[in-house]
Amino acid sequence: MPEPVTSHPGRWKRSRVAARVEQRTAGSRLLYRADHYSSLPVVAVAAGAALVCALAVGIALGFPNGWVVAFESGTSAVTLAMVFVIQHTQSREQAATQRKLDELLRALPGAESGLIMLEEASEETMNEVEEGQRSLKRSQG
């Protein structure tokens, strides 16, 4: 974990935060790269071209049963793997966004600091906060 800057307690060194992938564990780096490269347009075009080629060869050979089973199994495996890759990446990005928002709440003088860990609160507490914010908005507007 990065060390706080001594002159500003609670602040992180910019150079340590800037290196995006190098700070992660090996597994996280692998998942990040899989997500990054699989989202490139050239990968979608290559996958589409491979699918068209496989379809053409399958038509020419009469779609052997082994091919159908292999295609279904491969598709299921890739889909399952991508679910985990996307979930991991989105979870990290959501956590980072939440920490940034928490920092903004701490920095703004008029902000309600009790909202910082709202995602950890019960559903009832979240509903109460939401209703309170709606009431405040109605009274202001």
N, CA and C of each residue as an Amber inpcrd file, in Angstrom:
protein
   423
   0.8410000  -1.1690000   0.0000000   0.0000000   0.0000000   0.0000000
   0.8880000   1.2350000   0.0000000   0.5690000   2.2850000  -0.7760000
   1.4050000   3.4750000  -0.8290000   1.4930000   4.1560000   0.5280000
   2.6350000   4.7890000   0.7670000   2.8340000   5.4990000   2.0200000
   2.3010000   6.9160000   1.9010000   1.6890000   7.4410000   2.9880000
   1.1920000   8.8080000   2.9350000   2.3440000   9.8070000   2.8480000
   2.0890000  10.9350000   2.2150000   3.0610000  12.0150000   2.1630000
   3.1310000  12.6170000   3.5580000   4.3360000  12.8340000   4.0860000
   4.4610000  13.2810000   5.4710000   4.0000000  14.7180000   5.6760000
   4.1640000  15.5860000   4.6790000   3.7650000  16.9740000   4.8550000
   2.2520000  17.1580000   4.7930000   1.5350000  16.2180000   4.2030000
   0.0810000  16.2590000   4.1260000  -0.4680000  14.9260000   4.6010000
  -0.7130000  14.7560000   5.8990000  -1.2080000  13.4630000   6.3850000
  -2.4920000  13.0510000   5.6590000  -2.5590000  11.7720000   5.3170000
  -3.7400000  11.2620000   4.6400000  -3.6930000  11.4120000   3.1310000
  -2.7040000  12.0930000   2.6100000  -2.5870000  12.2700000   1.1590000
  -1.6040000  11.2370000   0.6250000  -1.8330000  10.7550000  -0.6100000
  -0.9710000   9.7460000  -1.2010000   0.0070000  10.3860000  -2.1510000
   1.1880000   9.7980000  -2.2490000   2.1910000  10.3040000  -3.1750000
   1.6850000  10.1400000  -4.5920000   1.7320000  11.2180000  -5.3560000
   1.2160000  11.2010000  -6.7150000   1.9630000  10.1910000  -7.5790000
   3.2770000  10.0890000  -7.4290000   4.0480000   9.1770000  -8.2720000
   3.6710000   7.7170000  -8.0020000   3.2830000   7.3930000  -6.7840000
   2.9030000   6.0170000  -6.4620000   1.5230000   5.6800000  -7.0080000
   0.6350000   6.6530000  -7.0750000  -0.7110000   6.4120000  -7.5650000
  -0.7260000   6.4050000  -9.0890000   0.1750000   7.1380000  -9.7110000
   0.1720000   7.2890000 -11.1640000   0.4500000   5.9780000 -11.8950000
   1.2740000   5.1260000 -11.3450000   1.5930000   3.8590000 -12.0080000
   0.3970000   2.9340000 -11.8490000  -0.4100000   2.8150000 -12.8930000
  -1.7080000   2.1460000 -12.7880000  -1.6060000   0.6460000 -12.5330000
  -0.9580000  -0.0650000 -13.3850000  -1.0120000  -1.5220000 -13.3250000
   0.0750000  -2.0940000 -12.4370000   1.1930000  -1.4220000 -12.3100000
   2.3400000  -1.9740000 -11.5970000   2.0620000  -2.1800000 -10.1150000
   1.1110000  -1.4500000  -9.5390000   0.8310000  -1.5580000  -8.1140000
  -0.0280000  -2.7720000  -7.7740000  -0.6510000  -3.3720000  -8.7370000
  -1.6020000  -4.4560000  -8.5070000  -0.8960000  -5.8000000  -8.3300000
  -1.6450000  -6.7440000  -7.7900000  -1.1230000  -8.1100000  -7.6810000
  -1.0300000  -8.7130000  -9.0780000  -0.3250000  -9.8130000  -9.2060000
  -0.1500000 -10.4600000 -10.5150000  -1.5010000 -10.8500000 -11.1160000
  -2.3990000 -11.3950000 -10.3130000  -3.7220000 -11.7770000 -10.8050000
  -4.5230000 -10.5790000 -11.2710000  -4.4550000  -9.5000000 -10.5100000
  -5.1820000  -8.2910000 -10.8850000  -4.6210000  -7.6890000 -12.1690000
  -3.2980000  -7.7180000 -12.3110000  -2.6840000  -7.2140000 -13.5520000
  -3.1380000  -8.0340000 -14.7530000  -3.1990000  -9.3540000 -14.5790000
  -3.6400000 -10.2290000 -15.6670000  -5.0840000  -9.9240000 -16.0510000
  -5.9640000  -9.7790000 -15.0630000  -7.3670000  -9.4770000 -15.3450000
  -7.5230000  -8.0960000 -15.9790000  -6.7410000  -7.1250000 -15.5060000
  -6.7980000  -5.7820000 -16.0920000  -6.4010000  -5.8300000 -17.5620000
  -5.3170000  -6.5340000 -17.8590000  -4.8550000  -6.6120000 -19.2570000
  -5.8610000  -7.3530000 -20.1310000  -6.4600000  -8.4190000 -19.6020000
  -7.4800000  -9.1460000 -20.3680000  -8.6530000  -8.2330000 -20.6740000
  -9.0830000  -7.4500000 -19.6930000 -10.1830000  -6.5040000 -19.9090000
  -9.7880000  -5.4300000 -20.9160000  -8.5820000  -4.9060000 -20.7510000
  -8.1230000  -3.8220000 -21.6320000  -8.0280000  -4.2850000 -23.0830000
  -7.3510000  -5.3990000 -23.3000000  -7.1340000  -5.8500000 -24.6760000
  -8.4090000  -6.4110000 -25.3130000  -9.2690000  -7.0240000 -24.5250000
 -10.5030000  -7.5710000 -25.1040000 -11.4850000  -6.4770000 -25.4960000
 -11.2920000  -5.2790000 -24.9820000 -12.1950000  -4.1820000 -25.3350000
 -11.7180000  -3.3830000 -26.5500000 -10.5920000  -3.7520000 -27.1270000
 -10.0930000  -3.0420000 -28.3080000 -10.9160000  -3.4140000 -29.5450000
 -11.1690000  -2.4440000 -30.4350000 -11.9480000  -2.7320000 -31.6450000
 -11.3180000  -3.8050000 -32.5290000 -10.0010000  -3.8460000 -32.6080000
  -9.3410000  -4.8320000 -33.4540000  -9.6240000  -6.2550000 -32.9710000
  -9.8050000  -6.4360000 -31.6640000 -10.1150000  -7.7570000 -31.1220000
 -11.5240000  -8.1660000 -31.5460000 -12.4660000  -7.2320000 -31.4980000
 -13.8340000  -7.5380000 -31.9370000 -13.8610000  -7.8940000 -33.4180000
 -13.1080000  -7.1600000 -34.2400000 -13.0450000  -7.4440000 -35.6760000
 -12.4030000  -8.8170000 -35.9090000 -11.3220000  -9.1130000 -35.1960000
 -10.6520000 -10.4090000 -35.3430000 -11.5720000 -11.5490000 -34.9070000
 -12.2970000 -11.3740000 -33.8070000 -13.2260000 -12.4140000 -33.3480000
 -14.3470000 -12.6140000 -34.3670000 -14.8570000 -11.5280000 -34.9170000
 -15.8920000 -11.6360000 -35.9520000 -15.3810000 -12.3440000 -37.1890000
 -14.1650000 -12.0150000 -37.6020000 -13.5690000 -12.6540000 -38.7860000
 -13.3500000 -14.1490000 -38.5250000 -12.8820000 -14.4970000 -37.3380000
 -12.6720000 -15.9030000 -36.9950000 -13.9950000 -16.6590000 -36.9830000
 -15.0390000 -16.0160000 -36.4920000 -16.3560000 -16.6380000 -36.4740000
 -16.8820000 -16.8870000 -37.8790000 -16.7130000 -15.8960000 -38.7600000
 -17.1460000 -16.0530000 -40.1520000 -16.3560000 -17.1740000 -40.8320000
 -15.0540000 -17.2260000 -40.6070000 -14.2260000 -18.2930000 -41.1880000
 -14.6530000 -19.6610000 -40.6600000 -14.8910000 -19.7640000 -39.3620000
 -15.3190000 -21.0390000 -38.7750000 -16.6780000 -21.4470000 -39.3290000
 -17.5490000 -20.4770000 -39.5160000 -18.8630000 -20.7570000 -40.0870000
 -18.7390000 -21.2760000 -41.5190000 -17.8810000 -20.6370000 -42.2990000
 -17.6790000 -21.0610000 -43.6910000 -17.0990000 -22.4730000 -43.7580000
 -16.1090000 -22.7590000 -42.9250000 -15.5100000 -24.0970000 -42.9040000
 -16.5310000 -25.1150000 -42.3950000 -17.3210000 -24.7140000 -41.3830000
 -18.3500000 -25.6060000 -40.8570000 -19.3910000 -25.9550000 -41.9110000
 -19.7980000 -24.9710000 -42.7010000 -20.7570000 -25.2270000 -43.7820000
 -20.1540000 -26.1960000 -44.7980000 -18.8960000 -25.9620000 -45.1400000
 -18.2210000 -26.8190000 -46.1240000 -18.0860000 -28.2600000 -45.6280000
 -17.8940000 -28.4410000 -44.3350000 -17.6980000 -29.7920000 -43.7800000
 -18.9780000 -30.3980000 -43.2180000 -20.0760000 -29.6630000 -43.2580000
 -21.3430000 -30.1940000 -42.7420000 -21.4760000 -30.1280000 -41.2300000
 -20.8100000 -29.2280000 -40.6030000 -20.8650000 -29.0290000 -39.1520000
 -20.7170000 -30.3340000 -38.3810000 -19.5010000 -30.8500000 -38.2910000
 -19.2770000 -32.0740000 -37.5130000 -19.6910000 -31.8740000 -36.0520000
 -20.2270000 -32.9380000 -35.4260000 -20.7030000 -32.8450000 -34.0330000
 -19.6180000 -32.3790000 -33.0720000 -18.4070000 -32.8220000 -33.2780000
 -17.2960000 -32.4020000 -32.4130000 -17.0750000 -30.9020000 -32.4590000
 -17.2550000 -30.3190000 -33.6210000 -17.0880000 -28.8750000 -33.7650000
 -18.1620000 -28.1130000 -32.9910000 -19.3780000 -28.5930000 -33.0750000
 -20.4870000 -27.9290000 -32.3880000 -20.2580000 -27.9680000 -30.8760000
 -19.8850000 -29.1230000 -30.3710000 -19.6270000 -29.2610000 -28.9340000
 -18.4500000 -28.3740000 -28.5190000 -17.3830000 -28.3760000 -29.3030000
 -16.2080000 -27.5530000 -28.9910000 -16.5700000 -26.0690000 -29.0240000
 -17.3660000 -25.6710000 -30.0060000 -17.7680000 -24.2600000 -30.0990000
 -18.6110000 -23.8490000 -28.8970000 -19.5780000 -24.6770000 -28.5410000
 -20.4320000 -24.3570000 -27.3840000 -19.6250000 -24.3130000 -26.0950000
 -18.7310000 -25.2740000 -25.9280000 -17.8930000 -25.3030000 -24.7130000
 -16.9620000 -24.1050000 -24.6660000 -16.3330000 -23.7970000 -25.7970000
 -15.4290000 -22.6440000 -25.8560000 -16.1530000 -21.3370000 -25.5970000
 -17.3370000 -21.1950000 -26.1860000 -18.1230000 -19.9790000 -25.9770000
 -18.5100000 -19.8230000 -24.5130000 -18.9430000 -20.9110000 -23.8880000
 -19.3120000 -20.8590000 -22.4720000 -18.1110000 -20.5060000 -21.5930000
 -16.9720000 -21.0980000 -21.8800000 -15.7710000 -20.8300000 -21.0740000
 -15.3250000 -19.3780000 -21.2070000 -15.3080000 -18.8670000 -22.4300000
 -14.8930000 -17.4750000 -22.6410000 -15.8840000 -16.5250000 -21.9800000
 -17.1720000 -16.8050000 -22.1010000 -18.1900000 -15.9520000 -21.4760000
 -18.0240000 -15.9210000 -19.9640000 -17.8440000 -17.0780000 -19.3520000
 -17.6600000 -17.1370000 -17.8990000 -16.3990000 -16.3960000 -17.4730000
 -15.3130000 -16.6000000 -18.1960000 -14.0630000 -15.9070000 -17.8660000
 -14.2370000 -14.3900000 -17.9720000 -14.8980000 -13.9360000 -19.0240000
 -15.0760000 -12.4880000 -19.2120000 -15.9860000 -11.8920000 -18.1420000
 -16.9490000 -12.6590000 -17.6350000 -17.7800000 -12.1690000 -16.5300000
 -16.9010000 -11.8480000 -15.3300000 -15.9750000 -12.7440000 -15.0010000
 -15.0920000 -12.5000000 -13.8650000 -14.1200000 -11.3520000 -14.1440000
 -13.6110000 -11.2560000 -15.3550000 -12.6930000 -10.1730000 -15.7100000
 -13.3990000  -8.8280000 -15.5800000 -14.5770000  -8.7190000 -16.1460000
 -15.3240000  -7.4580000 -16.1040000 -15.7230000  -7.1200000 -14.6740000
 -16.1850000  -8.1100000 -13.9110000 -16.5740000  -7.8680000 -12.5200000
 -15.3980000  -7.3570000 -11.7020000 -14.2360000  -7.9560000 -11.8740000
 -13.0480000  -7.5330000 -11.1400000 -12.6890000  -6.0800000 -11.4880000
 -12.6560000  -5.7840000 -12.7720000 -12.2790000  -4.4380000 -13.2080000
 -13.2790000  -3.4020000 -12.7210000 -14.5710000  -3.6690000 -12.8560000
 -15.5770000  -2.7100000 -12.4180000 -15.5650000  -2.5330000 -10.9040000
 -15.3230000  -3.5900000 -10.1850000 -15.2700000  -3.5050000  -8.7280000
 -14.1240000  -2.6060000  -8.2770000 -12.9600000  -2.7630000  -8.8920000
 -11.8160000  -1.9130000  -8.5470000 -12.0930000  -0.4580000  -8.8890000
 -12.6510000  -0.2260000 -10.0650000 -12.9360000   1.1480000 -10.4820000
 -13.9990000   1.7810000  -9.5860000 -15.0100000   1.0100000  -9.1970000
 -16.0460000   1.5230000  -8.3080000 -15.4570000   1.8650000  -6.9380000
 -14.5900000   1.0150000  -6.4170000 -13.9610000   1.2810000  -5.1240000
 -13.0940000   2.5330000  -5.1910000 -12.3560000   2.6980000  -6.2800000
 -11.5160000   3.8930000  -6.4280000 -12.3810000   5.1450000  -6.5350000
 -13.4640000   5.0660000  -7.2860000 -14.3730000   6.2180000  -7.4130000
 -14.9740000   6.5640000  -6.0620000 -15.3470000   5.5480000  -5.2910000
 -15.9160000   5.7960000  -3.9740000 -14.9110000   6.4920000  -3.0590000
 -13.6510000   6.0600000  -3.1070000 -12.6380000   6.7090000  -2.2700000
 -12.4360000   8.1720000  -2.6890000 -12.4880000   8.4500000  -3.9870000
 -12.3490000   9.8280000  -4.4770000 -13.5170000  10.6800000  -4.0060000
 -14.7260000  10.1390000  -4.0670000 -15.8980000  10.8800000  -3.5970000
 -15.8220000  11.1250000  -2.0910000 -15.3460000  10.1190000  -1.3410000
 -15.1680000  10.2980000   0.0990000 -14.1890000  11.4350000   0.3850000
 -13.1190000  11.5060000  -0.3890000 -12.1310000  12.5720000  -0.2160000
 -12.7500000  13.9350000  -0.5060000 -13.5880000  14.0080000  -1.5270000
 -14.2750000  15.2700000  -1.8290000 -15.2140000  15.6760000  -0.6950000
 -15.9230000  14.7120000  -0.1210000 -16.8020000  15.0220000   1.0080000
 -16.0090000  15.5470000   2.2000000 -14.8430000  14.9690000   2.4360000
 -14.0130000  15.4460000   3.5450000 -13.4800000  16.8520000   3.2700000
 -13.2280000  17.1660000   1.9960000 -12.6140000  18.4430000   1.6430000
 -13.6060000  19.6010000   1.6160000 -14.8750000  19.3420000   1.3310000
 -15.8670000  20.4070000   1.2410000 -16.3720000  20.7730000   2.6270000
 -16.3010000  22.0670000   2.9830000 -16.6850000  22.4710000   4.3350000
 -18.1580000  22.2300000   4.6640000 -19.0680000  22.4150000   3.7230000
 -20.4850000  22.2670000   4.0120000 -21.0330000  20.8750000   3.7430000
 -20.1700000  19.9420000   3.3610000 -20.6350000  18.6000000   3.0090000
 -20.9710000  17.8020000   4.2630000 -21.9050000  16.9030000   4.1340000
 -22.3090000  16.0350000   5.2330000 -21.3260000  14.8720000   5.3410000
 -20.4360000  14.9290000   6.3230000 -19.3900000  13.9110000   6.4500000
 -19.9550000  12.5490000   6.8390000 -21.1790000  12.5000000   7.3420000
 -21.7990000  11.2320000   7.6990000 -22.1130000  10.3650000   6.4900000
 -22.0510000  10.9530000   5.3030000 -22.3340000  10.1950000   4.0860000
 -21.1250000   9.4210000   3.5750000 -19.9670000   9.6310000   4.1650000
 -18.7410000   9.0450000   3.6420000 -18.8200000   7.5290000   3.5440000
 -19.3180000   6.8470000   4.5290000 -19.3890000   5.3840000   4.4950000
 -20.8320000   4.8990000   4.3200000 -21.6440000   5.6540000   3.5980000
 -23.0520000   5.3130000   3.4110000 -23.2370000   3.9610000   2.7440000
 -22.3130000   3.5560000   1.8700000 -22.4600000   2.2690000   1.1890000
 -22.4110000   1.0960000   2.1660000 -21.8940000   1.3320000   3.3750000
 -21.8200000   0.2800000   4.3920000 -23.0520000   0.2800000   5.2980000
 -23.9210000   1.2700000   5.1450000 -25.0780000   1.4140000   6.0290000
 -26.1750000   0.4190000   5.6640000 -27.1310000   0.2830000   6.5740000
 -28.2750000  -0.5950000   6.3120000 -29.1810000   0.0410000   5.2650000
 -30.0560000  -0.7690000   4.7220000 -31.0110000  -0.2800000   3.7130000
 -31.9170000   0.7880000   4.3230000 -32.3000000   0.5930000   5.5680000
 -33.1640000   1.5520000   6.2620000 -32.4740000   2.9120000   6.3790000
 -31.2060000   2.8950000   6.7560000 -30.4470000   4.1500000   6.8770000
 -30.3110000   4.8270000   5.5270000 -30.0530000   4.0630000   4.4930000
 -29.9370000   4.6470000   3.1560000 -31.2530000   5.2840000   2.7280000
 -32.3710000   4.6260000   3.0300000 -33.6790000   5.1910000   2.6940000
 -33.9490000   6.4780000   3.4740000 -33.5580000   6.5050000   4.7450000
 -33.7300000   7.7080000   5.5540000 -32.9220000   8.8680000   4.9930000
 -31.6820000   8.6150000   4.6000000 -30.8290000   9.6520000   4.0130000
 -31.4350000  10.1510000   2.7070000 -31.9150000   9.2140000   1.8830000
 -32.5210000   9.5990000   0.6120000 -33.7520000  10.4710000   0.8390000
 -34.5920000  10.0860000   1.7730000 -35.7910000  10.8900000   2.0640000
 -35.3970000  12.2560000   2.6150000 -34.3980000  12.2920000   3.4850000
 -33.9250000  13.5800000   4.0110000 -33.4000000  14.4920000   2.9090000
 -32.6780000  13.9210000   1.9470000 -32.1730000  14.7290000   0.8340000
 -33.2970000  15.2170000  -0.0570000 -34.3100000  14.3770000  -0.2560000
 -35.4690000  14.8070000  -1.0490000 -36.2090000  15.9440000  -0.3700000
 -36.3870000  15.8290000   0.9600000 -37.0500000  16.9010000   1.7210000
 -36.2690000  18.1910000   1.6360000 -34.9710000  18.1010000   1.7640000
 -34.1010000  19.2800000   1.6760000 -34.2010000  19.9240000   0.2890000
 -34.2290000  19.0850000  -0.7360000 -34.3280000  19.6010000  -2.1070000
 -35.6790000  20.3000000  -2.3230000 -36.7650000  19.7020000  -1.7860000
 -38.0910000  20.3220000  -1.9230000 -38.1550000  21.6570000  -1.2010000
 -37.5330000  21.7490000  -0.0380000 -37.5720000  22.9930000   0.7230000
 -36.7140000  24.0880000   0.0980000 -35.6840000  23.6820000  -0.6560000
 -34.8110000  24.6620000  -1.3150000 -35.3880000  25.1150000  -2.6550000
 -36.1240000  24.2770000  -3.3300000 -36.5830000  24.5790000  -4.6830000
 -38.0030000  24.8390000  -4.7280000
